[in-house]
């Protein structure tokens, strides 16, 4: 089940775009998607790491 949801999320959100990463991270944190399996937790961790970098990147542009 997780793999199907992950595939759909990757289709919907472009993980190379900071805004999409942060939007997906917010959705995952809200509990809208249940990714409780091993693959789901791994994907959640991946998105968390991307979100940290994306947030820092966007903040750096705001302060210039």
N, CA, C and O atoms as a printed pandas DataFrame, in Angstrom:
     atom_number atom_name residue_name chain_id  residue_number  x_coord  y_coord  z_coord
0              1         N          UNK        A               1    0.820   -1.197    0.000
1              2        CA          UNK        A               1    0.000    0.000    0.000
2              3         C          UNK        A               1    0.864    1.261    0.000
3              4         O          UNK        A               1    0.589    2.207   -0.739
4              5         N          UNK        A               2    1.916    1.271    0.836
5              6        CA          UNK        A               2    2.778    2.447    0.895
6              7         C          UNK        A               2    3.376    2.787   -0.464
7              8         O          UNK        A               2    3.440    3.954   -0.851
8              9         N          UNK        A               3    3.817    1.750   -1.190
9             10        CA          UNK        A               3    4.461    2.002   -2.485
10            11         C          UNK        A               3    3.521    2.695   -3.457
11            12         O          UNK        A               3    3.950    3.569   -4.210
12            13         N          UNK        A               4    2.252    2.322   -3.456
13            14        CA          UNK        A               4    1.281    2.970   -4.334
14            15         C          UNK        A               4    1.121    4.437   -3.947
15            16         O          UNK        A               4    1.140    5.314   -4.811
16            17         N          UNK        A               5    0.966    4.703   -2.664
17            18        CA          UNK        A               5    0.795    6.081   -2.183
18            19         C          UNK        A               5    2.040    6.901   -2.491
19            20         O          UNK        A               5    1.938    8.045   -2.936
20            21         N          UNK        A               6    3.200    6.329   -2.260
21            22        CA          UNK        A               6    4.458    7.038   -2.531
22            23         C          UNK        A               6    4.562    7.388   -4.010
23            24         O          UNK        A               6    4.952    8.501   -4.363
24            25         N          UNK        A               7    4.216    6.444   -4.868
25            26        CA          UNK        A               7    4.270    6.691   -6.309
26            27         C          UNK        A               7    3.341    7.847   -6.693
27            28         O          UNK        A               7    3.711    8.711   -7.488
28            29         N          UNK        A               8    2.148    7.855   -6.129
29            30        CA          UNK        A               8    1.193    8.934   -6.410
30            31         C          UNK        A               8    1.701   10.279   -5.880
31            32         O          UNK        A               8    1.557   11.302   -6.549
32            33         N          UNK        A               9    2.280   10.281   -4.708
33            34        CA          UNK        A               9    2.813   11.521   -4.140
34            35         C          UNK        A               9    3.968   12.063   -4.971
35            36         O          UNK        A               9    4.074   13.271   -5.179
36            37         N          UNK        A              10    4.830   11.176   -5.444
37            38        CA          UNK        A              10    5.955   11.605   -6.287
38            39         C          UNK        A              10    5.467   12.131   -7.631
39            40         O          UNK        A              10    6.114   12.977   -8.248
40            41         N          UNK        A              11    4.327   11.627   -8.075
41            42        CA          UNK        A              11    3.746   12.136   -9.322
42            43         C          UNK        A              11    3.141   13.523   -9.107
43            44         O          UNK        A              11    3.205   14.380   -9.989
44            45         N          UNK        A              12    2.561   13.732   -7.943
45            46        CA          UNK        A              12    1.880   14.986   -7.631
46            47         C          UNK        A              12    2.843   16.096   -7.210
47            48         O          UNK        A              12    2.634   17.263   -7.541
48            49         N          UNK        A              13    3.888   15.732   -6.485
49            50        CA          UNK        A              13    4.831   16.721   -5.964
50            51         C          UNK        A              13    6.199   16.528   -6.612
51            52         O          UNK        A              13    6.713   15.412   -6.688
52            53         N          UNK        A              14    6.776   17.631   -7.076
53            54        CA          UNK        A              14    8.104   17.607   -7.679
54            55         C          UNK        A              14    9.126   17.784   -6.557
55            56         O          UNK        A              14    9.275   18.882   -6.020
56            57         N          UNK        A              15    9.815   16.729   -6.209
57            58        CA          UNK        A              15   10.738   16.766   -5.075
58            59         C          UNK        A              15   12.026   17.525   -5.366
59            60         O          UNK        A              15   12.918   17.575   -4.518
60            61         N          UNK        A              16   12.135   18.117   -6.556
61            62        CA          UNK        A              16   13.271   18.984   -6.859
62            63         C          UNK        A              16   12.912   20.446   -6.631
63            64         O          UNK        A              16   13.774   21.318   -6.741
64            65         N          UNK        A              17   11.648   20.725   -6.314
65            66        CA          UNK        A              17   11.192   22.101   -6.076
66            67         C          UNK        A              17   10.937   22.297   -4.581
67            68         O          UNK        A              17   10.185   21.549   -3.957
68            69         N          UNK        A              18   11.579   23.317   -4.030
69            70        CA          UNK        A              18   11.462   23.580   -2.596
70            71         C          UNK        A              18   10.017   23.711   -2.139
71            72         O          UNK        A              18    9.640   23.159   -1.105
72            73         N          UNK        A              19    9.209   24.436   -2.898
73            74        CA          UNK        A              19    7.820   24.659   -2.502
74            75         C          UNK        A              19    7.032   23.354   -2.438
75            76         O          UNK        A              19    6.233   23.149   -1.524
76            77         N          UNK        A              20    7.259   22.475   -3.412
77            78        CA          UNK        A              20    6.571   21.183   -3.432
78            79         C          UNK        A              20    7.016   20.299   -2.262
79            80         O          UNK        A              20    6.200   19.626   -1.634
80            81         N          UNK        A              21    8.309   20.313   -1.985
81            82        CA          UNK        A              21    8.826   19.506   -0.868
82            83         C          UNK        A              21    8.188   19.951    0.437
83            84         O          UNK        A              21    7.749   19.121    1.234
84            85         N          UNK        A              22    8.137   21.262    0.657
85            86        CA          UNK        A              22    7.569   21.768    1.902
86            87         C          UNK        A              22    6.066   21.506    1.985
87            88         O          UNK        A              22    5.543   21.227    3.064
88            89         N          UNK        A              23    5.379   21.595    0.863
89            90        CA          UNK        A              23    3.947   21.299    0.852
90            91         C          UNK        A              23    3.701   19.825    1.161
91            92         O          UNK        A              23    2.795   19.493    1.925
92            93         N          UNK        A              24    4.501   18.943    0.573
93            94        CA          UNK        A              24    4.364   17.510    0.839
94            95         C          UNK        A              24    4.699   17.204    2.293
95            96         O          UNK        A              24    4.007   16.417    2.939
96            97         N          UNK        A              25    5.739   17.814    2.801
97            98        CA          UNK        A              25    6.119   17.602    4.204
98            99         C          UNK        A              25    4.967   17.982    5.131
99           100         O          UNK        A              25    4.666   17.263    6.084
100          101         N          UNK        A              26    4.328   19.112    4.849
101          102        CA          UNK        A              26    3.192   19.549    5.672
102          103         C          UNK        A              26    2.050   18.535    5.606
103          104         O          UNK        A              26    1.418   18.246    6.623
104          105         N          UNK        A              27    1.785   17.997    4.423
105          106        CA          UNK        A              27    0.730   16.988    4.274
106          107         C          UNK        A              27    1.061   15.727    5.064
107          108         O          UNK        A              27    0.191   15.154    5.721
108          109         N          UNK        A              28    2.304   15.301    5.000
109          110        CA          UNK        A              28    2.707   14.100    5.724
110          111         C          UNK        A              28    2.609   14.317    7.234
111          112         O          UNK        A              28    2.174   13.427    7.964
112          113         N          UNK        A              29    3.011   15.488    7.698
113          114        CA          UNK        A              29    2.959   15.779    9.129
114          115         C          UNK        A              29    1.529   15.918    9.637
115          116         O          UNK        A              29    1.260   15.671   10.812
116          117         N          UNK        A              30    0.624   16.306    8.769
117          118        CA          UNK        A              30   -0.773   16.473    9.179
118          119         C          UNK        A              30   -1.471   15.126    9.393
119          120         O          UNK        A              30   -2.542   15.060    9.998
120          121         N          UNK        A              31   -0.853   14.058    8.890
121          122        CA          UNK        A              31   -1.452   12.735    9.014
122          123         C          UNK        A              31   -2.424   12.414    7.899
123          124         O          UNK        A              31   -3.144   11.418    7.961
124          125         N          UNK        A              32   -2.446   13.259    6.877
125          126        CA          UNK        A              32   -3.359   13.036    5.754
126          127         C          UNK        A              32   -3.063   11.718    5.031
127          128         O          UNK        A              32   -3.964   11.083    4.484
128          129         N          UNK        A              33   -1.802   11.324    5.037
129          130        CA          UNK        A              33   -1.404   10.071    4.399
130          131         C          UNK        A              33   -0.862    9.137    5.467
131          132         O          UNK        A              33   -0.060    9.546    6.306
132          133         N          UNK        A              34   -1.297    7.887    5.437
133          134        CA          UNK        A              34   -0.828    6.888    6.388
134          135         C          UNK        A              34    0.284    6.069    5.738
135          136         O          UNK        A              34    0.027    5.153    4.956
136          137         N          UNK        A              35    1.505    6.411    6.074
137          138        CA          UNK        A              35    2.657    5.693    5.547
138          139         C          UNK        A              35    3.364    5.016    6.722
139          140         O          UNK        A              35    4.450    5.427    7.129
140          141         N          UNK        A              36    2.739    3.991    7.250
141          142        CA          UNK        A              36    3.247    3.375    8.474
142          143         C          UNK        A              36    4.125    2.148    8.221
143          144         O          UNK        A              36    4.719    1.607    9.153
144          145         N          UNK        A              37    4.206    1.713    6.978
145          146        CA          UNK        A              37    5.066    0.573    6.661
146          147         C          UNK        A              37    6.526    0.993    6.551
147          148         O          UNK        A              37    6.855    2.173    6.666
148          149         N          UNK        A              38    7.380    0.028    6.329
149          150        CA          UNK        A              38    8.819    0.296    6.231
150          151         C          UNK        A              38    9.128    1.282    5.116
151          152         O          UNK        A              38    9.862    2.248    5.324
152          153         N          UNK        A              39    8.573    1.044    3.934
153          154        CA          UNK        A              39    8.811    1.952    2.801
154          155         C          UNK        A              39    8.236    3.341    3.079
155          156         O          UNK        A              39    8.840    4.349    2.711
156          157         N          UNK        A              40    7.099    3.393    3.711
157          158        CA          UNK        A              40    6.481    4.671    4.046
158          159         C          UNK        A              40    7.313    5.483    5.016
159          160         O          UNK        A              40    7.465    6.694    4.853
160          161         N          UNK        A              41    7.850    4.817    6.024
161          162        CA          UNK        A              41    8.701    5.518    6.995
162          163         C          UNK        A              41    9.983    5.998    6.331
163          164         O          UNK        A              41   10.475    7.087    6.627
164          165         N          UNK        A              42   10.514    5.187    5.441
165          166        CA          UNK        A              42   11.730    5.574    4.711
166          167         C          UNK        A              42   11.452    6.802    3.843
167          168         O          UNK        A              42   12.261    7.728    3.800
168          169         N          UNK        A              43   10.312    6.809    3.155
169          170        CA          UNK        A              43    9.941    7.946    2.323
170          171         C          UNK        A              43    9.717    9.189    3.183
171          172         O          UNK        A              43   10.140   10.284    2.812
172          173         N          UNK        A              44    9.058    9.025    4.320
173          174        CA          UNK        A              44    8.832   10.142    5.237
174          175         C          UNK        A              44   10.167   10.733    5.694
175          176         O          UNK        A              44   10.311   11.953    5.761
176          177         N          UNK        A              45   11.123    9.893    6.002
177          178        CA          UNK        A              45   12.458   10.356    6.398
178          179         C          UNK        A              45   13.132   11.117    5.260
179          180         O          UNK        A              45   13.772   12.145    5.480
180          181         N          UNK        A              46   12.982   10.603    4.050
181          182        CA          UNK        A              46   13.570   11.255    2.867
182          183         C          UNK        A              46   12.971   12.651    2.674
183          184         O          UNK        A              46   13.691   13.618    2.427
184          185         N          UNK        A              47   11.658   12.737    2.788
185          186        CA          UNK        A              47   10.985   14.036    2.620
186          187         C          UNK        A              47   11.399   14.993    3.743
187          188         O          UNK        A              47   11.587   16.184    3.498
188          189         N          UNK        A              48   11.542   14.485    4.962
189          190        CA          UNK        A              48   11.986   15.324    6.079
190          191         C          UNK        A              48   13.357   15.926    5.789
191          192         O          UNK        A              48   13.569   17.119    6.006
192          193         N          UNK        A              49   14.284   15.114    5.302
193          194        CA          UNK        A              49   15.621   15.620    4.983
194          195         C          UNK        A              49   15.568   16.652    3.867
195          196         O          UNK        A              49   16.248   17.677    3.934
196          197         N          UNK        A              50   14.771   16.389    2.849
197          198        CA          UNK        A              50   14.617   17.356    1.756
198          199         C          UNK        A              50   13.974   18.647    2.252
199          200         O          UNK        A              50   14.359   19.736    1.827
200          201         N          UNK        A              51   13.002   18.530    3.143
201          202        CA          UNK        A              51   12.301   19.705    3.663
202          203         C          UNK        A              51   13.237   20.592    4.460
203          204         O          UNK        A              51   13.147   21.818    4.384
204          205         N          UNK        A              52   14.132   19.991    5.222
205          206        CA          UNK        A              52   15.097   20.765    6.000
206          207         C          UNK        A              52   15.975   21.600    5.081
207          208         O          UNK        A              52   16.192   22.785    5.335
208          209         N          UNK        A              53   16.473   20.996    4.028
209          210        CA          UNK        A              53   17.308   21.696    3.063
210          211         C          UNK        A              53   16.489   22.750    2.323
211          212         O          UNK        A              53   16.958   23.872    2.131
212          213         N          UNK        A              54   15.279   22.406    1.907
213          214        CA          UNK        A              54   14.423   23.338    1.163
214          215         C          UNK        A              54   14.087   24.568    1.998
215          216         O          UNK        A              54   14.132   25.692    1.499
216          217         N          UNK        A              55   13.753   24.356    3.262
217          218        CA          UNK        A              55   13.418   25.469    4.143
218          219         C          UNK        A              55   14.614   26.398    4.297
219          220         O          UNK        A              55   14.478   27.618    4.203
220          221         N          UNK        A              56   15.774   25.822    4.530
221          222        CA          UNK        A              56   16.989   26.625    4.683
222          223         C          UNK        A              56   17.284   27.385    3.395
223          224         O          UNK        A              56   17.661   28.556    3.432
224          225         N          UNK        A              57   17.114   26.722    2.264
225          226        CA          UNK        A              57   17.363   27.343    0.965
226          227         C          UNK        A              57   16.424   28.527    0.730
227          228         O          UNK        A              57   16.862   29.598    0.311
228          229         N          UNK        A              58   15.143   28.332    0.999
229          230        CA          UNK        A              58   14.182   29.419    0.804
230          231         C          UNK        A              58   14.452   30.580    1.754
231          232         O          UNK        A              58   14.346   31.739    1.354
232          233         N          UNK        A              59   14.794   30.290    2.989
233          234        CA          UNK        A              59   15.094   31.335    3.970
234          235         C          UNK        A              59   16.330   32.142    3.537
235          236         O          UNK        A              59   16.374   33.357    3.727
236          237         N          UNK        A              60   17.310   31.482    2.968
237          238        CA          UNK        A              60   18.520   32.172    2.508
238          239         C          UNK        A              60   18.170   33.174    1.415
239          240         O          UNK        A              60   18.749   34.260    1.366
240          241         N          UNK        A              61   17.245   32.833    0.549
241          242        CA          UNK        A              61   16.840   33.755   -0.515
242          243         C          UNK        A              61   16.045   34.935    0.033
243          244         O          UNK        A              61   16.106   36.036   -0.514
244          245         N          UNK        A              62   15.302   34.707    1.109
245          246        CA          UNK        A              62   14.520   35.799    1.707
246          247         C          UNK        A              62   15.403   36.854    2.337
247          248         O          UNK        A              62   15.028   38.026    2.374
248          249         N          UNK        A              63   16.566   36.467    2.832
249          250        CA          UNK        A              63   17.408   37.399    3.567
250          251         C          UNK        A              63   18.377   38.144    2.679
251          252         O          UNK        A              63   19.140   38.973    3.175
252          253         N          UNK        A              64   18.376   37.888    1.419
253          254        CA          UNK        A              64   19.283   38.605    0.490
254          255         C          UNK        A              64   18.718   39.928    0.098
255          256         O          UNK        A              64   19.338   40.662   -0.671
